[in-house]
Amino acid sequence: MSLINHIFHTQVSASKQKVYANIYWAVLGKCVTLLSSLIVGIIVARYLGKEQYGLMNYVMSIVAIFQVFAHFGIDNIQIREEARHIENKDVLIGTSFVLKLVMAAIVLASICVYTFLFQNDSQTRLLILLYSITVVFNTSWVIRNHFSAIVWNEYVVKTEISRTVVGLLVKLALLYLHAPLEWFVAALVFDSILLAIGYALSYRSKIDKISKWSFDIKCAKYILEQSFPLLLSGAAIVIYNKIDQVMIGSLLDKASEDKVYSSMLNGERLFLFIDICIASYFKFCKIAHLLHIICFEVDAILPDKTC
């Protein structure tokens, strides 16, 4: 934490260092994920070609739109409530996990109905059903939410980076073996399985046993009531970001132009994130320095209090 001490020109307390370290790991994880997505996307796109890669992105966009209903806005509510009442973590995590499993089952059924009613191509139908398996394993995000609530992103990010490296090796192996499109979609499902296992192992080794989780009906009602507005906003954001790829894939033959469009979006998201990080860095330094001055003044007035 010498960099943080250098920014403040003094020693920073352990609690503040924990917050800054959490920000560091969160940004690092995002950067690694975006960079790997861009690199893997370019390599896989060149191998699969317009039609196949466009179809894969079309499938991912459809499932992503359904996925938001599986999340149901529960993540933010879980993090907020755990931050307020960490002593109830087992009930909050267990209840959120059960709710997510129920939502995932409903979403899977909805995807099956949609696929058989509106998708005539057998390959597209198979790929959508295959990739929809990720909806079930994404319920493991309740563990990630817990680490976020206790400001401890380090082990979550390490898990995600490990998953990214393994996933990259798997995709390179598929390229070497000249695997068909179905195997690349299966590799995405494998990524979600690896991530779920990594989250579970991190929780087991650093927090507690998963068997201690419990479900509470009153807590479930409260979470659903609080999360519904977030579901609406989350659905609007995801639909806004993904509907263009679905429309291109539906209007054009087998999503042939989705390859170019999706690759462009991956690059655009990376550079947008870099731009935000650069701007946020300078704002963070100014705000953090002001907070440090305020805390110093408060400590001088109220020496028995901590800021």
N, C-alpha and C positions, 0 to 999 in steps of 0.2 A: 504494500500500500504506500510506497514511497512517492508515487506519482500524486496521490491524493494529498499527502502531507505537503508536497511541493506546491500544489494548487492553493492550499490554505496558508502556506508559510508557517505552519505549526503542526503539532501532533493532533490527530483526529481521534475521537473516542472510538472504542471498540464497536459500539452500536451503530455509529455512523459508517464506520468502515464496512460493516456487514451490509448496509444498504447500498453503498457504492460498489461493493463486490458483486452484489446481486444484479445491479444494473450492468456491470461489465460482462457477467456471464450471459445475461439475457441478450445483449447486443452481439456478443460473440456467436452465440447459437444461431441468431437470426442471419448473421453474415454468412456463416458456414452453410446454412440451409439454402440461402438464396444463390450463393456461388455454385454449390453442388447441383442445384436444380438447373441452373443455366448451362453448366458444362455438360451434365448428363443429357439434358434436353437437346443440346446441339448434336451430340454424338449419336444419340438414339434417333433423332430426326433424320440425320443423314443416312442412317442404316435402313430405317423403315420406309422412308420416302413420304411424299405428300399424302397419299391416300391412307396408308396404315397409321402414320403418326397423327394425322388429323382425326382419324376415327378414335384413336386412344384418348385424345384430348376431349373429344366429343363425349365419350363415355364418362370420363372423369368429371366433366362439367355437369352432366345430368345427375350423377350421384352426389356431387357437392351441393346441388340445390336441395336435394332431399335430406342431406346430412344436417343442414341447419335445424331441421325440425327434430332430429335426434338429439341435438345439443339442448334445444328448447331454452336457451339462455341461462341454463343452470350453472355454468362455469363461474360467471361473475358473482352470482349470489353465493355460491359455495365459498369462494375466496373471501368475500366480504364478511360472511358470518363466521368463518374460521378465524379471521383476523380479530373479530370482536370477541368471540367465545372459543378460544383454542382448547379449553378444557372439554368441549363437546365435540372434538374432532372425529371420534369414532362414529358418533351418530350422524354427523353432517356428511362425512365421506360415505358411510354405508347407505344413507338415505339417497344421496345424490347418485351413487352407483346403481342402486335399484331403479331409480327413476330413469336413468339413462338406458338401462337395459330394456325397460318397458318401451321407451320411446324408440329404441333401436329396432325392437321387434315389430312395432307398428310401421316404422319406415321401411323395413325390409319387405313387409307384406305389400306396402304401397308401391314399392319399386317393382315387385313382381307383377302386380296388376297393371301398372303403367307399361311395363315392358311387353307384356303379351297383348295389350290392347292397341298400343301406338307404335310398336317397332315391328316392322315386317321382315327385316333382314335377320337371318338366323345368327350370323356372326356378331352383329351388334347386340342382339338379345343376350347371347352367351357372355359377351364381355361385360355388359352392364350387370348381369347377375353375379358374375365372378368378382368384379370390383366392389360390389355392394357389401361384400363380406367385411370390408374395412370398417363399415358402420358399427359392427359389433365390437371390434377391438379398439375403436376410438373411445369407448366408454372408460378405458384406462386413464383418460385425461383427468379423472377425479384425483389421481395421485399427483399429477403435475400441478393441479390447482392447490393441493395441500402445500407443496413445496413453495409455491408462489405466495401463499398466505403467510407462511412463516419466514419469508424473505430468505430463501435458501435455494436458489436456482442452479447452483453449481452442479449437483449430481444429476439433475434433470437434463441440463445442457450436455454434460458428458455422455449421458445415455443417448441423446439425440445425435451427437456427433459420431458416436460409435455406430449407431444405426445407419447414419449417412455413409460412413466408410464401407460398412459391410454391404449396404445396398448398391453402392457404386461398383464394388468388386463383383457382385452378382450380375449386374447389368453388363459389365465388361465380359464376363464369362459367357453370357447369352449372346453377345455380339460375336465372340470367338466361335461359338457353336452354331452360328447362323440360325438362331431360334426364331420361331414365328411370333406374331404379335401377341397371341394368347399367353405366351410365357413371360412377356414383359409386363402384362397386366397382372399376372400371377406374382411377379417380383414385387409389384407395388403392394399387393396383399401381404406378402412376406415381410415387407418393410413395417407395416402396421403391427404385425404379430411380434416382430423383434422389439419394436418400441414398447408394446404392452408388457412384454416379458422384462425389458429393462426397467420400466417404471416400477413393476412389482418387486424386482430384486432391490432396487434403490430404496423403496419404502421399507422392505423387510430388513435391510441391513442398517439403515440410518434412523428409522422412526420406530416401527413396532410391527406386530403381527397383523396381517390382513384379516385373520379370523376374528379379531376383536371388533370389526365393523358391525354395526347394528342398524336396523331400520326402524324409524319412528313415523307413524302415520300423521301426527300433528306437524312434525317437522317437514314431511313431504308436502302437505297442504300449503304450508307457509312458503316453501321454496317455489312451488308451482305458481302461487299467487304473485310472488315477487319477480319471477323470471319471465312471465308472459309478455310484459312490455319489451323486454330485451329480445325475446323471440321475434317480435314484429320488426324491431330495428335490425336484428341480425339477418333475418330473411330478406329484408329490403337490400342490405349491403351485398349479400351473396348473390341474389338474383341480378342485381345491377352489374356485378363483376363477371358473372358466368353466362347470363342469358345471351350475350352476343355470340359466344362460341357455340352455344346450342342452336341458335338461329342459323349461323353459318353452316353448321353440320347438317341441319335439317333441310335447308334450302338448296345446298349444293350436293352433288353426287358423292356420297360416302365421305363427306367432310374433307374433300380433297384440298380445300384452301385453308383448313383449320391449322395445318402445320405451320405455315408462314405466320399466320395471325397469332397463334399460341406462343411460338418462339419469340416473336416480337414482344409480346406481353411479359414473358419471363425476363427479358433483358431490360425492359422499361421498369419493371418492379425493382430490379436490383439497383439501377442507377437512381431511381427515386428514393430508395432506402438510404443509399450512400449520401445523397443530397440532404436528406432529413437528419442523418447522423451528424454530418458536418455542422449544420445549422444548430442542431440541438446541443452539440458539444460546447460551443461558445456561450449559448444561453445557460447551460448547466453550470459552467464555471462561474458566470456572473451571479446566478441565483444562489449557488452553493456558498460562494464567498459572502454574500449578503446575509444568508442564514447563519453562517459562522459568526459574523459580527454581532448579529442579534443575540445569538446564544451566549456569546462572550459577555455582552452587556447584562443579560438576564442573570448569568452566573455571578456577576459582580454584585448585583443587587440582592439576589436570593441565592446565597452560596450553598444552601442545603438542598436546593432543587436541581434537577438535571433537565437538560433541554434536548 
